[in-house]
Amino acid sequence: MEFHPQPQPGEARPWAFPAPDRGTLPNGLTVLRCHRPGQQVVAVEISLVAPLDAEPEGLDGVATIMARALSEGTDKRSAEEFAAELERCGATLDAHADHAGVRVSLEVPVSRLLKALGLLAEALRAPAFADSEIERLVRNRLDEIPHESANPGRRAAKELYKQLFPATLRISRPRLGTEETVSRIDSAAVRAFFDAHVRPATATAVVVGDLTDVDVDAVLAETLGDWSGDSGAPRPVPAITGDDRGRVVIVDRPGAVQTQLLIGRVGADRHDRVWPAQVLGTYCLGGTLTSRLDRVLREEKGYTYGVRAFGQVLRSTADGTGASLLGISGSVDTPNTGPALDDLWKVLRTLAAEGLTDAERDVAVQNLVGVAPLKYETAASVASTLADQVEQHLADDYQAQLYLRLAQTGTVEATAAVVNAFPQDRLVTVLVGDAAQIEEPVRALGIGEVTVVAG
């Protein structure tokens, strides 16, 4: 039998993350524009400095309700009329709240950019926040909460944040609020939060797409340029502290056939010089199907469909004192929960003792750097990343520099970073599963004090 020779990779073409042009409108709105030839669907991201820790005490979730209400009517149009106008533009408008602030996202064909930006500006200038619409959004949110609690992954995340952070920090509590706090939200509370935090002087607009025949300055001046508001006073950003002493918390789900695991600790944000090496090392540990965790837990032992290691920025500050969540997540079948955790810790011990191999490092660099042109093929992906950089107080060329740093990072440096990111004795392990079956095997591992809480 004749086999065709294995295809060999060609020469990689030079590529760099797109560099934006930065400017400011007379009303104080910061604008980042990025011309992407051929991208006929323009993506717009508006970053609003309305973080979750600015929510009034007892009203967790008001930022989320406000974000959802921005597209539910204005002083000129009802919710139905506003939605119909968006549809006529072929546009989609979405908004969500996170620890860094509220993000409003718009996608529209470039030929209808002016009209769609006008609608977006209308929503930011004068949202209606009608009592009936806010009441409906609150009811919808209350309906979502039981479903989230029933989801093992969501329940694990909720418990991990509660364990890692002190109760005084907003980040320790559910991002979208609880039944108790959401039920208190009304249109007056939403309006007060909007008036206190939404203004052009502290906002940033990112516009990405094929802007060849677009007078961007004129379009922005006619739409977002009419948005007004005071400059606002800078608000203090609370320091994020965490307790990542090694321990295990089992969230009891009697009869569960699988155990959801989420292992985490608090790390530095992307300002830290170790971040690129940490990204590379974490990818080698659990970033893909061929990483160490999957190779052992999935391929060799068959405990799981997949386990992933990751680093996720939680809140970033200009002085670099922000924080990230360093985590390992996945699910395993209930009878093998103890053995799977035992093997996971063996992977970490082996990694610390022997380090990564050059082959692992090379594959990770090829995957992370080589896939970048595809990852950022759409205007939306570029706009989202630029908005992330704004929210995290990073330079406009951060992403481009990150890929250069990844390519330059050696095996020893990546090993040190990932070992420091996941020390065996400084990991909080949350298990959502049947405590009657998994508690004793987990205790026997000696990876930390074990506590069982109600599911």
Residue pairs with C-beta under 8 A, 6 or more apart in sequence:
12 370
15 372
15 373
16 400
16 403
17 372
17 376
17 382
17 385
17 397
17 399
17 400
17 403
18 34
18 36
18 208
18 376
18 382
19 34
19 396
19 397
19 400
20 32
20 33
20 34
20 206
20 208
20 386
20 396
21 32
21 33
21 34
22 30
22 31
22 32
22 396
23 30
23 31
23 33
24 30
24 31
25 31
25 200
25 220
25 221
25 224
25 225
26 225
27 200
27 201
27 224
27 225
27 226
27 227
27 228
27 229
28 199
28 200
28 201
28 202
28 231
29 200
29 201
29 203
29 204
29 205
29 224
29 225
29 227
30 203
30 204
30 205
30 390
31 204
31 205
31 206
31 207
31 220
32 204
32 205
32 206
32 207
32 386
32 390
32 396
33 206
33 207
33 208
33 211
33 216
34 206
34 207
34 208
34 382
34 383
34 386
35 209
35 210
35 211
35 212
36 208
36 209
36 210
36 379
36 382
37 210
37 212
38 210
39 208
39 209
39 210
39 378
39 379
40 109
40 110
40 111
40 209
40 210
41 107
41 108
41 109
41 110
41 209
41 378
41 379
41 380
42 107
42 108
42 109
42 110
42 113
42 207
42 208
42 209
42 210
42 211
42 379
43 105
43 106
43 107
43 206
43 207
43 208
43 209
43 378
43 379
43 380
43 382
43 383
43 384
44 105
44 106
44 107
44 108
44 116
44 117
44 120
44 205
44 206
44 207
44 208
44 383
45 103
45 104
45 105
45 106
45 205
45 206
45 383
45 384
45 386
45 387
46 103
46 104
46 105
46 106
46 120
46 124
46 203
46 204
46 205
46 206
47 100
47 101
47 102
47 103
47 203
47 204
47 205
47 206
47 387
47 390
47 391
48 101
48 102
48 103
48 104
48 197
48 198
48 202
48 203
49 101
49 197
49 202
49 203
50 63
50 66
50 97
50 101
50 102
50 193
50 197
50 198
51 63
51 98
51 99
51 100
51 101
51 237
51 315
52 60
52 63
52 97
52 98
52 99
52 170
52 171
52 175
53 99
53 169
53 170
53 171
53 237
53 238
54 63
54 193
54 196
54 197
54 235
55 61
55 62
55 63
55 170
55 193
56 62
56 189
56 192
56 193
58 181
58 184
59 177
59 181
59 184
59 185
59 189
59 193
60 170
60 173
60 174
60 177
60 178
60 181
60 182
61 141
61 174
61 176
61 177
61 178
61 181
61 182
61 185
62 177
62 185
62 189
62 190
62 193
63 97
63 102
63 193
64 96
64 97
64 141
64 175
64 176
64 177
65 134
65 137
65 138
65 141
65 182
65 185
65 190
66 97
66 102
66 129
66 190
66 193
66 194
66 198
67 95
67 96
67 97
67 102
67 103
67 104
68 95
68 137
69 127
69 129
69 133
69 134
69 137
69 190
70 95
70 104
70 123
70 124
70 127
71 79
71 82
71 83
71 86
71 93
71 94
71 95
71 123
72 79
72 82
72 127
72 128
72 129
72 130
72 133
72 137
73 79
73 81
73 82
73 127
73 128
73 130
73 133
74 82
74 122
74 123
74 125
74 126
74 127
74 128
75 126
75 128
76 122
76 126
77 85
77 122
78 128
79 128
79 130
79 133
82 119
82 122
82 123
85 115
85 119
86 92
86 93
86 116
86 119
88 115
89 108
89 109
89 112
89 115
89 116
89 119
90 108
90 109
90 112
91 106
91 107
91 108
91 109
91 112
91 116
91 119
92 105
92 106
92 107
92 108
93 104
93 105
93 106
93 116
93 119
93 120
93 123
94 104
94 105
95 102
95 103
95 104
95 105
96 102
96 103
97 103
97 175
97 176
98 175
99 170
99 171
99 175
99 314
99 315
100 315
100 316
100 391
100 392
101 391
102 198
103 387
103 391
104 120
104 123
104 124
105 380
105 383
105 384
106 116
106 117
106 120
107 379
107 380
108 116
110 209
110 210
110 211
110 214
113 209
113 214
113 219
114 219
114 222
114 223
117 219
117 220
117 223
117 224
118 222
118 223
120 223
120 224
121 223
121 224
121 226
121 227
124 198
124 200
124 224
124 227
125 226
125 227
125 228
127 194
129 187
129 190
129 191
129 194
130 187
131 186
131 187
134 185
134 186
134 187
134 190
135 186
135 187
138 182
138 183
138 185
138 186
141 176
141 177
141 182
142 179
142 182
142 183
144 176
145 176
145 178
145 179
145 182
148 154
148 155
149 155
149 158
152 253
152 256
152 258
152 260
152 331
152 432
152 433
153 260
153 262
153 329
155 251
155 260
155 432
155 455
156 251
156 260
156 261
156 262
156 329
156 430
156 431
156 432
157 262
158 174
159 249
159 251
159 262
159 430
159 432
159 453
160 262
160 264
160 327
160 428
160 430
161 171
161 172
161 173
161 174
162 172
162 173
163 243
163 247
163 249
163 428
163 430
164 172
164 242
164 243
164 244
164 264
164 265
164 266
164 325
164 428
165 171
165 172
165 240
165 241
165 242
165 243
165 266
166 172
166 241
166 243
167 173
169 238
169 240
169 241
170 238
171 240
171 314
171 315
176 182
177 185
197 232
198 229
199 229
199 230
199 231
199 232
200 224
200 227
200 228
200 229
201 229
201 230
201 231
201 232
202 231
202 232
204 387
204 390
205 220
205 224
206 383
206 386
206 387
206 390
207 216
207 220
207 383
208 379
208 380
208 382
208 383
208 386
209 379
237 315
237 317
239 321
240 266
240 314
240 315
240 321
240 322
240 323
241 266
242 265
242 266
242 323
243 428
244 264
244 265
244 266
244 426
244 427
244 428
245 426
245 428
245 448
246 424
246 425
246 426
246 427
246 428
246 429
246 447
246 448
247 428
247 429
247 448
247 449
247 450
247 451
248 429
248 430
248 431
248 442
248 447
248 448
248 449
248 450
248 451
249 428
249 429
249 430
249 431
249 450
249 451
249 452
249 453
250 431
250 432
250 433
250 435
250 438
250 439
250 442
250 450
250 451
250 452
250 453
251 430
251 431
251 432
251 433
251 453
251 454
251 455
252 433
252 434
252 435
252 452
252 453
252 454
252 455
253 432
253 433
253 434
253 455
254 434
254 435
254 436
254 455
255 434
256 334
256 432
256 433
256 434
257 333
257 334
258 331
258 332
258 333
258 334
258 433
259 331
259 332
259 333
259 334
259 337
259 431
259 432
259 433
259 434
259 438
260 330
260 331
260 431
260 432
260 433
261 307
261 328
261 329
261 330
261 331
261 332
261 337
261 340
261 341
261 429
261 430
261 431
261 432
262 327
262 328
262 329
262 429
262 430
262 432
263 327
263 328
263 329
263 344
263 427
263 428
263 429
263 430
264 325
264 326
264 327
264 328
264 427
264 428
264 430
265 325
265 326
265 327
265 422
265 423
265 426
265 427
265 428
266 323
266 324
266 325
266 326
267 278
267 311
267 323
267 324
267 325
267 326
267 421
268 274
268 275
268 320
268 322
268 323
268 324
269 275
269 313
269 314
269 315
269 316
269 317
269 320
269 322
269 323
269 324
269 392
270 313
270 316
270 324
270 392
270 394
270 398
271 316
271 320
271 322
271 392
271 393
271 394
272 320
274 417
274 420
275 311
275 402
276 402
276 405
276 406
276 409
277 409
277 413
277 414
277 416
277 417
278 311
278 326
278 417
278 418
278 420
278 421
279 311
279 368
279 402
279 406
280 361
280 364
280 365
280 368
280 406
280 409
280 414
280 417
280 418
281 356
281 414
281 415
281 416
281 417
281 418
281 419
281 421
282 309
282 310
282 311
282 326
282 417
282 418
282 421
283 291
283 309
283 364
283 367
283 368
284 291
284 292
284 356
284 360
284 361
284 364
284 414
284 418
285 291
285 292
285 293
285 309
285 328
285 347
285 351
285 418
285 422
286 292
286 293
286 294
286 307
286 308
286 309
286 310
286 328
287 308
287 309
287 310
287 364
287 367
287 368
288 294
288 367
289 298
289 306
290 363
291 309
292 347
292 351
292 360
293 307
293 308
293 309
293 328
293 330
293 344
293 347
294 306
294 307
296 343
296 344
296 346
296 347
297 303
297 304
297 307
297 330
297 332
297 340
297 343
297 344
297 347
298 304
298 305
298 306
298 307
301 336
301 339
301 340
301 343
303 332
303 333
303 336
303 339
303 340
303 343
304 330
304 331
304 332
304 333
304 340
305 330
305 331
306 330
307 328
307 329
307 330
307 344
308 328
308 329
308 330
309 327
309 328
309 422
310 326
310 327
310 328
310 329
311 324
311 325
311 326
311 327
311 421
312 324
312 325
312 327
313 322
313 323
313 324
313 388
313 392
314 322
314 323
314 324
314 325
315 322
315 323
316 322
316 391
316 392
316 393
316 394
317 393
318 393
322 392
326 421
326 422
328 344
328 422
332 340
334 433
334 434
334 437
334 438
335 437
337 431
337 433
337 437
337 438
337 441
337 442
338 438
338 441
338 442
338 444
338 445
339 441
341 429
341 442
341 445
341 447
342 445
345 424
345 445
345 447
348 422
348 424
349 424
351 415
351 418
351 419
352 419
352 424
355 411
355 412
355 415
355 419
356 411
356 414
356 415
356 418
357 411
358 411
360 411
361 409
361 410
361 411
361 414
364 414
365 406
365 407
365 409
368 403
368 406
369 403
369 406
369 407
372 403
375 381
376 382
376 385
385 399
386 396
388 394
389 395
389 396
389 398
389 399
395 401
424 447
425 448
427 447
427 448
429 447
429 448
431 438
431 442
432 455
435 452
439 450
439 452
442 450
443 450
